Amino acid sequence: MAIFSATLGLSGCSQDINRTSGDSQSAILLRLSQGTREVSVFEDPTFSVLLNEPEALDEENAPAPKVWNMIQYDRERAMSIRVDNCAELDLLELIVYDQLDSQGRPKGYQYSPICGAGSTEKCSAISLLPTEAQHLIDSPDFNHFALAGICISDDGLDAASFIAFLKKA
């Protein structure tokens, strides 16, 4: 299932997680900016918990994302991403989905690292999309995408993966 396969959070980052699906105090908040327009979206708590519990993961029967956060997207402007409620961002990547199945689950995908592992960019508080990721999101072939990443705790001992699902309006 393409929902999880593209996220590097599944490979090697399944340490203890302190967030639960109902814990909005520490939920990851992504702020997407284009020019003067900013949209805030929270991580998908169901999928973020599943990403951090790979033993409970059944990709063949994964649930469909409950919410596709609608965003206005302007191909003429670069997008920047800020991640809140994350002490240290270790990885951020863009995943674009080719199509959805009859239950609304993503099928095929392509992904592009934004910062961290697999990228030449170190993660910072605000990341601009690299050229490859910008081209993927600009493509009229892709309307559904996700931003996924790994946050490191303040003490540097715990790591947790997150994912937010988005749809171009």
N, C-alpha and C positions, 0 to 999 in steps of 0.2 A: 504494500500500500504506500503510495507516494506521500501520504501525510507525514510519515515519520522517517522514511528512508533517507531523505535528503538532509536531515538535521544531524549535525555532528554531535549534538548533545547526547545522542544514544551511544556513541562510541567513547567510553572512558570517562564520562562525567556523571555518574549516577551515585555520587556520595549523598550523605544525609541532606534532606531537604526540610526546611523549617516551614515552608509555605504549604497551606492546604487549599483545597478548591474553594473554600469559603473565606479565606483570609485576605480581605481587600486592603487591610492596612499595609501589607508588604507586597501586594501584587505589583508586578512590573507594569509601568506606564510608559508607552512609547509616544513621543510627540513628533509628528511628521510635519515638516514645514516646507512650503514652496512660496517664495516671495513673502508677502505679508500674511498669507493664510497658514494657520496652524490647526492640525487635527490631533486630538488625543485619543488613544485607544489603549485598552488594558489587554494584558495577555489573556489567552483562553485558559481559564483555570483547569478545566478538565484535561486538556491536552498537555498542559505544562506538568501536571501531576503524573500523567502517563509517561511523559518523556523522562521523568526522574525516577520512575519505577519500571525499568525495562522488563523485569520478570513478570509484570502484570500486563505487558503489552501484547496484544493480538492484532497484528497489522491487517490480517485478512478480514477481521470483523470489527475494525476500528469504527467508532461512531463518526458521524458527519459533524463538522464544526457547527455549533449551535448558532453562532453569529459570524457573519461576514461583515466586518466593519466597512461601511461605505465611505469612500473618500473621493473628493473632487480632485482630479489629477490633470495637471497642465503640462503637456509634453514640452512646452517652450521653457520651462523653468526647472532647474536642478532641485532635487529633493535633499533635505538634510533630516537626520533622525537623531533625536535625543532620547536617552533611556533613563527614566527616573526610578527610584526605589531599588537601585542596583549599586552596591558599594564600589565594585570594580567590574567593568565589562570586559570579558575575556574573548568573546567571539560574537559577531553579528553577521548574519547572512540573509540574503533575499532568496526566496523560493517562489518561482512562478509556476502555475498549474496550467497544463494544456487544456484539460477538460475535467468535467465532473461526471460521476456515475449517476445512476437513477436515484440514489439516496442522497445525492449532494456531496459525496466524498470525492476529494481530488483524485485524479488518476495519474496521468503522466506529469512529469515536472522537469524543470531545469533549475539549477541554483547557481548563485554567484556569491562568493564571500565579500563582505563589505569591509570588515576589519577583523584582525586576529588570525587564527590558524588558516592557512591557505590563501592569505592575502599579504600584500606588501605593506599594508597599513596597520599601525597599532591602534587599538580601540581607544577612543577618548570620549569625553562627555557628549560631544556632538560629532556625528560622522556624516560626511557627504557621500552620496552614492558614487562608487567608482564608475568609470565609463562603461564597463561590461554590464554591471547591474543596471545602470541608467538605460542602456539600450534594451535590456530585457523588459524593464517596466514600461518603457516608451512604446514597445511593440503593440500594435492593435490586435495581435494574435492572443494576447494574455490579458484577461480581466481579473482573474483571481490570483492572489499571491499571499505570501506570508513573510513575516520577519521573525527570525528565530535567533536565539543566542544563548550565551552562558554567562551567568553572573557569579562572581566570587564574593564571599562574605567579607565583612570588615576585618576579621581576624585572618583571612586568607586560607582557612581550613576547610570551608564548605563551598561547594559549587552547585548551582541549580540551573537547569535549562528552562527556557520559556519560549512561547510561540504566540503570535497574534495573527489572525487571518483577516485579510483585507480584500475589498473588491472595488475596482474603479467604477465610479458613478457615470 
